[in-house]
Amino acid sequence: MPFLKDRQATYSNYPEITHWSGHVESWSNQTLLPIKIIRYEDMIHDAFTVFKEALSFLQLDYAEDAIRRALQFSDLKELQKQESEKGSEKKHLNQSVFSKRKNGIMERRNDL
């Protein structure tokens, strides 16, 4: 990406961040790097569109079918199916690596 070649863009000009809104504000208000804000809620509501916008922002070529496949294969039910069929690196513990969260979003278990 063209802006990554700019050696003047550093993080030393940013204030210390003590809370989430301050973190978002620090990125939103900076002018050294182009940014794309991606909200969790937007990904839940319309992941396909948000994913396409992110790839466009990054100036990456993409095929819409590839995005659909990526979203399909990252779905919680699909991951659990793959884990059931192929196993996981934690199969010796006889527990699923993936657990369900609010809104059906996958959470990778860290307690294994």
C-alpha positions in Angstrom: 0.0 0.0 0.0 1.4 3.4 -1.0 1.0 5.0 2.4 3.1 2.4 4.2 6.1 3.6 2.3 5.9 6.9 4.1 8.6 6.7 6.8 7.3 10.0 8.4 4.2 8.2 9.6 5.0 7.1 13.2 3.0 6.3 16.3 5.0 8.7 18.6 2.5 11.5 18.1 -0.4 9.7 19.6 -1.7 10.4 23.1 -1.8 7.6 25.7 -5.0 5.7 25.4 -6.8 4.8 28.6 -10.3 3.8 27.4 -11.9 2.4 24.2 -13.5 5.7 23.0 -10.1 7.4 23.4 -8.6 4.6 21.3 -11.1 5.1 18.5 -10.8 8.9 18.7 -7.0 8.8 18.5 -7.2 6.8 15.3 -10.2 8.8 13.9 -8.5 12.2 14.5 -5.0 11.3 13.2 -4.0 12.5 9.7 -0.8 10.6 9.1 -2.4 7.3 7.9 -5.6 6.6 6.0 -7.9 4.6 8.2 -11.1 2.5 7.8 -13.2 2.2 10.9 -14.9 -1.2 11.0 -17.5 -1.7 13.6 -18.4 -5.0 15.1 -22.1 -4.3 14.8 -21.7 -3.6 11.1 -19.9 -6.9 10.6 -22.8 -8.7 12.4 -25.4 -6.8 10.3 -23.8 -7.1 6.8 -20.4 -8.9 6.9 -20.2 -9.3 3.1 -20.5 -5.5 2.4 -18.1 -4.6 5.2 -15.6 -7.1 4.1 -15.8 -5.8 0.5 -15.3 -2.2 1.7 -12.3 -3.2 3.8 -10.7 -5.0 0.8 -11.4 -2.0 -1.4 -9.9 0.3 1.2 -6.7 -1.8 1.2 -6.7 -1.6 -2.6 -6.8 -5.4 -2.8 -8.3 -7.2 -5.7 -11.1 -9.7 -4.7 -13.7 -11.9 -6.2 -17.1 -11.7 -4.5 -17.4 -15.5 -4.5 -14.1 -15.7 -2.6 -15.6 -13.4 0.1 -18.7 -15.5 0.3 -16.6 -18.6 0.8 -14.4 -17.0 3.4 -17.5 -15.9 5.3 -19.1 -19.3 4.9 -16.1 -21.2 6.1 -15.6 -18.9 9.1 -19.2 -19.4 10.3 -19.4 -21.0 13.8 -21.5 -24.0 12.6 -19.0 -24.7 9.8 -16.0 -24.4 12.1 -17.7 -26.8 14.6 -18.5 -29.2 11.7 -14.9 -29.1 10.5 -13.6 -29.6 14.0 -16.0 -32.6 14.5 -14.9 -34.2 11.2 -11.2 -33.5 11.2 -10.5 -32.9 14.8 -8.5 -30.1 16.4 -5.1 -29.5 18.0 -6.9 -29.8 21.4 -8.7 -33.1 20.7 -6.8 -34.8 23.5 -8.8 -32.7 25.9 -12.0 -34.0 24.4 -13.5 -30.4 24.2 -14.4 -28.2 21.4 -12.0 -25.3 20.6 -15.0 -23.1 19.6 -17.8 -22.0 21.8 -20.8 -19.9 20.9 -21.2 -16.3 21.9 -24.0 -13.7 21.7 -25.4 -13.2 18.2 -23.9 -16.5 17.1 -20.4 -15.1 16.8 -17.6 -17.6 17.3 -15.2 -17.2 20.2 -12.0 -19.3 20.2 -11.7 -20.8 23.7 -8.6 -19.7 25.5 -9.0 -22.0 28.5 -7.8 -25.2 26.7 
